[in-house]
Amino acid sequence: MDKIDKFPKSIKKAVRYIKQDANKEQLEEIRNIINKAIDRRVRAN
């Protein structure tokens, strides 16, 4: 069983997009968005 199987379908789709379709600029933008969201969530707890 893959580690990603425990996550929601939307996460699986996002990871697949990152692996297959995103260009370098999109990867940087996705990284910034994800990191900001995680940082906010961690600070909230």
PDB file as gemmi writes it, atoms N, CA and C in Angstrom:
CRYST1    1.000    1.000    1.000  90.00  90.00  90.00 P 1                      
ATOM      1  N   MET A   1       0.843  -1.186   0.000  1.00  0.00           N  
ATOM      2  CA  MET A   1       0.000   0.000   0.000  1.00  0.00           C  
ATOM      3  C   MET A   1       0.886   1.245   0.000  1.00  0.00           C  
ATOM      4  N   ASP A   2       0.623   2.128  -0.923  1.00  0.00           N  
ATOM      5  CA  ASP A   2       1.393   3.355  -1.057  1.00  0.00           C  
ATOM      6  C   ASP A   2       1.008   4.342   0.034  1.00  0.00           C  
ATOM      7  N   LYS A   3       1.951   5.157   0.473  1.00  0.00           N  
ATOM      8  CA  LYS A   3       1.680   6.135   1.541  1.00  0.00           C  
ATOM      9  C   LYS A   3       0.583   7.115   1.137  1.00  0.00           C  
ATOM     10  N   ILE A   4       0.475   7.411  -0.139  1.00  0.00           N  
ATOM     11  CA  ILE A   4      -0.500   8.408  -0.597  1.00  0.00           C  
ATOM     12  C   ILE A   4      -1.929   7.878  -0.553  1.00  0.00           C  
ATOM     13  N   ASP A   5      -2.102   6.594  -0.446  1.00  0.00           N  
ATOM     14  CA  ASP A   5      -3.444   6.005  -0.442  1.00  0.00           C  
ATOM     15  C   ASP A   5      -4.293   6.443   0.741  1.00  0.00           C  
ATOM     16  N   LYS A   6      -3.680   6.906   1.805  1.00  0.00           N  
ATOM     17  CA  LYS A   6      -4.441   7.311   2.991  1.00  0.00           C  
ATOM     18  C   LYS A   6      -4.962   8.741   2.884  1.00  0.00           C  
ATOM     19  N   PHE A   7      -4.578   9.469   1.822  1.00  0.00           N  
ATOM     20  CA  PHE A   7      -4.998  10.854   1.652  1.00  0.00           C  
ATOM     21  C   PHE A   7      -6.222  10.967   0.751  1.00  0.00           C  
ATOM     22  N   PRO A   8      -6.907  12.113   0.805  1.00  0.00           N  
ATOM     23  CA  PRO A   8      -8.088  12.313  -0.041  1.00  0.00           C  
ATOM     24  C   PRO A   8      -7.739  12.310  -1.536  1.00  0.00           C  
ATOM     25  N   LYS A   9      -8.754  12.084  -2.313  1.00  0.00           N  
ATOM     26  CA  LYS A   9      -8.603  12.013  -3.770  1.00  0.00           C  
ATOM     27  C   LYS A   9      -7.992  13.298  -4.338  1.00  0.00           C  
ATOM     28  N   SER A  10      -8.339  14.441  -3.776  1.00  0.00           N  
ATOM     29  CA  SER A  10      -7.824  15.711  -4.284  1.00  0.00           C  
ATOM     30  C   SER A  10      -6.305  15.797  -4.130  1.00  0.00           C  
ATOM     31  N   ILE A  11      -5.767  15.263  -3.053  1.00  0.00           N  
ATOM     32  CA  ILE A  11      -4.317  15.255  -2.842  1.00  0.00           C  
ATOM     33  C   ILE A  11      -3.655  14.323  -3.855  1.00  0.00           C  
ATOM     34  N   LYS A  12      -4.258  13.169  -4.068  1.00  0.00           N  
ATOM     35  CA  LYS A  12      -3.715  12.218  -5.043  1.00  0.00           C  
ATOM     36  C   LYS A  12      -3.655  12.851  -6.432  1.00  0.00           C  
ATOM     37  N   LYS A  13      -4.715  13.576  -6.810  1.00  0.00           N  
ATOM     38  CA  LYS A  13      -4.745  14.235  -8.109  1.00  0.00           C  
ATOM     39  C   LYS A  13      -3.694  15.341  -8.202  1.00  0.00           C  
ATOM     40  N   ALA A  14      -3.530  16.087  -7.116  1.00  0.00           N  
ATOM     41  CA  ALA A  14      -2.535  17.158  -7.101  1.00  0.00           C  
ATOM     42  C   ALA A  14      -1.128  16.587  -7.264  1.00  0.00           C  
ATOM     43  N   VAL A  15      -0.840  15.508  -6.565  1.00  0.00           N  
ATOM     44  CA  VAL A  15       0.480  14.882  -6.666  1.00  0.00           C  
ATOM     45  C   VAL A  15       0.704  14.345  -8.075  1.00  0.00           C  
ATOM     46  N   ARG A  16      -0.304  13.745  -8.644  1.00  0.00           N  
ATOM     47  CA  ARG A  16      -0.175  13.238 -10.017  1.00  0.00           C  
ATOM     48  C   ARG A  16       0.097  14.385 -10.985  1.00  0.00           C  
ATOM     49  N   TYR A  17      -0.590  15.511 -10.811  1.00  0.00           N  
ATOM     50  CA  TYR A  17      -0.359  16.687 -11.645  1.00  0.00           C  
ATOM     51  C   TYR A  17       1.071  17.189 -11.496  1.00  0.00           C  
ATOM     52  N   ILE A  18       1.545  17.255 -10.263  1.00  0.00           N  
ATOM     53  CA  ILE A  18       2.915  17.713 -10.005  1.00  0.00           C  
ATOM     54  C   ILE A  18       3.920  16.796 -10.687  1.00  0.00           C  
ATOM     55  N   LYS A  19       3.707  15.502 -10.600  1.00  0.00           N  
ATOM     56  CA  LYS A  19       4.649  14.540 -11.176  1.00  0.00           C  
ATOM     57  C   LYS A  19       4.624  14.541 -12.708  1.00  0.00           C  
ATOM     58  N   GLN A  20       3.474  14.775 -13.316  1.00  0.00           N  
ATOM     59  CA  GLN A  20       3.332  14.545 -14.749  1.00  0.00           C  
ATOM     60  C   GLN A  20       3.232  15.807 -15.596  1.00  0.00           C  
ATOM     61  N   ASP A  21       2.531  16.834 -15.146  1.00  0.00           N  
ATOM     62  CA  ASP A  21       2.151  17.912 -16.040  1.00  0.00           C  
ATOM     63  C   ASP A  21       2.715  19.288 -15.710  1.00  0.00           C  
ATOM     64  N   ALA A  22       3.035  19.547 -14.488  1.00  0.00           N  
ATOM     65  CA  ALA A  22       3.421  20.900 -14.085  1.00  0.00           C  
ATOM     66  C   ALA A  22       4.804  21.266 -14.635  1.00  0.00           C  
ATOM     67  N   ASN A  23       4.892  22.501 -15.159  1.00  0.00           N  
ATOM     68  CA  ASN A  23       6.203  22.975 -15.599  1.00  0.00           C  
ATOM     69  C   ASN A  23       6.933  23.595 -14.405  1.00  0.00           C  
ATOM     70  N   LYS A  24       8.165  24.028 -14.628  1.00  0.00           N  
ATOM     71  CA  LYS A  24       9.000  24.505 -13.522  1.00  0.00           C  
ATOM     72  C   LYS A  24       8.381  25.697 -12.797  1.00  0.00           C  
ATOM     73  N   GLU A  25       7.813  26.639 -13.538  1.00  0.00           N  
ATOM     74  CA  GLU A  25       7.196  27.809 -12.915  1.00  0.00           C  
ATOM     75  C   GLU A  25       5.994  27.412 -12.069  1.00  0.00           C  
ATOM     76  N   GLN A  26       5.195  26.507 -12.581  1.00  0.00           N  
ATOM     77  CA  GLN A  26       4.037  26.034 -11.837  1.00  0.00           C  
ATOM     78  C   GLN A  26       4.459  25.301 -10.568  1.00  0.00           C  
ATOM     79  N   LEU A  27       5.539  24.541 -10.659  1.00  0.00           N  
ATOM     80  CA  LEU A  27       6.028  23.825  -9.477  1.00  0.00           C  
ATOM     81  C   LEU A  27       6.430  24.791  -8.376  1.00  0.00           C  
ATOM     82  N   GLU A  28       7.104  25.869  -8.739  1.00  0.00           N  
ATOM     83  CA  GLU A  28       7.498  26.865  -7.744  1.00  0.00           C  
ATOM     84  C   GLU A  28       6.273  27.531  -7.109  1.00  0.00           C  
ATOM     85  N   GLU A  29       5.283  27.847  -7.932  1.00  0.00           N  
ATOM     86  CA  GLU A  29       4.065  28.472  -7.412  1.00  0.00           C  
ATOM     87  C   GLU A  29       3.303  27.511  -6.496  1.00  0.00           C  
ATOM     88  N   ILE A  30       3.205  26.264  -6.898  1.00  0.00           N  
ATOM     89  CA  ILE A  30       2.535  25.246  -6.080  1.00  0.00           C  
ATOM     90  C   ILE A  30       3.268  25.090  -4.755  1.00  0.00           C  
ATOM     91  N   ARG A  31       4.586  25.057  -4.803  1.00  0.00           N  
ATOM     92  CA  ARG A  31       5.392  24.925  -3.578  1.00  0.00           C  
ATOM     93  C   ARG A  31       5.092  26.071  -2.619  1.00  0.00           C  
ATOM     94  N   ASN A  32       5.053  27.288  -3.135  1.00  0.00           N  
ATOM     95  CA  ASN A  32       4.783  28.448  -2.278  1.00  0.00           C  
ATOM     96  C   ASN A  32       3.393  28.376  -1.655  1.00  0.00           C  
ATOM     97  N   ILE A  33       2.410  28.024  -2.446  1.00  0.00           N  
ATOM     98  CA  ILE A  33       1.031  27.925  -1.947  1.00  0.00           C  
ATOM     99  C   ILE A  33       0.921  26.866  -0.857  1.00  0.00           C  
ATOM    100  N   ILE A  34       1.476  25.691  -1.119  1.00  0.00           N  
ATOM    101  CA  ILE A  34       1.406  24.583  -0.161  1.00  0.00           C  
ATOM    102  C   ILE A  34       2.151  24.936   1.127  1.00  0.00           C  
ATOM    103  N   ASN A  35       3.350  25.489   0.980  1.00  0.00           N  
ATOM    104  CA  ASN A  35       4.127  25.839   2.172  1.00  0.00           C  
ATOM    105  C   ASN A  35       3.421  26.876   3.026  1.00  0.00           C  
ATOM    106  N   LYS A  36       2.813  27.889   2.405  1.00  0.00           N  
ATOM    107  CA  LYS A  36       2.086  28.907   3.157  1.00  0.00           C  
ATOM    108  C   LYS A  36       0.895  28.297   3.889  1.00  0.00           C  
ATOM    109  N   ALA A  37       0.163  27.428   3.208  1.00  0.00           N  
ATOM    110  CA  ALA A  37      -1.004  26.798   3.828  1.00  0.00           C  
ATOM    111  C   ALA A  37      -0.592  25.932   5.011  1.00  0.00           C  
ATOM    112  N   ILE A  38       0.482  25.182   4.864  1.00  0.00           N  
ATOM    113  CA  ILE A  38       0.959  24.329   5.946  1.00  0.00           C  
ATOM    114  C   ILE A  38       1.434  25.176   7.119  1.00  0.00           C  
ATOM    115  N   ASP A  39       2.194  26.230   6.824  1.00  0.00           N  
ATOM    116  CA  ASP A  39       2.681  27.112   7.897  1.00  0.00           C  
ATOM    117  C   ASP A  39       1.534  27.725   8.686  1.00  0.00           C  
ATOM    118  N   ARG A  40       0.504  28.192   7.991  1.00  0.00           N  
ATOM    119  CA  ARG A  40      -0.661  28.780   8.671  1.00  0.00           C  
ATOM    120  C   ARG A  40      -1.355  27.749   9.558  1.00  0.00           C  
ATOM    121  N   ARG A  41      -1.491  26.554   9.044  1.00  0.00           N  
ATOM    122  CA  ARG A  41      -2.172  25.488   9.785  1.00  0.00           C  
ATOM    123  C   ARG A  41      -1.391  25.096  11.027  1.00  0.00           C  
ATOM    124  N   VAL A  42      -0.077  24.987  10.894  1.00  0.00           N  
ATOM    125  CA  VAL A  42       0.765  24.617  12.023  1.00  0.00           C  
ATOM    126  C   VAL A  42       0.724  25.700  13.089  1.00  0.00           C  
ATOM    127  N   ARG A  43       0.762  26.966  12.684  1.00  0.00           N  
ATOM    128  CA  ARG A  43       0.712  28.065  13.652  1.00  0.00           C  
ATOM    129  C   ARG A  43      -0.637  28.153  14.341  1.00  0.00           C  
ATOM    130  N   ALA A  44      -1.695  27.703  13.677  1.00  0.00           N  
ATOM    131  CA  ALA A  44      -3.039  27.763  14.259  1.00  0.00           C  
ATOM    132  C   ALA A  44      -3.200  26.748  15.385  1.00  0.00           C  
ATOM    133  N   ASN A  45      -2.400  25.717  15.367  1.00  0.00           N  
ATOM    134  CA  ASN A  45      -2.514  24.677  16.421  1.00  0.00           C  
ATOM    135  C   ASN A  45      -1.499  24.886  17.429  1.00  0.00           C  
TER     136      ASN A  45                                                      
END                                                                             
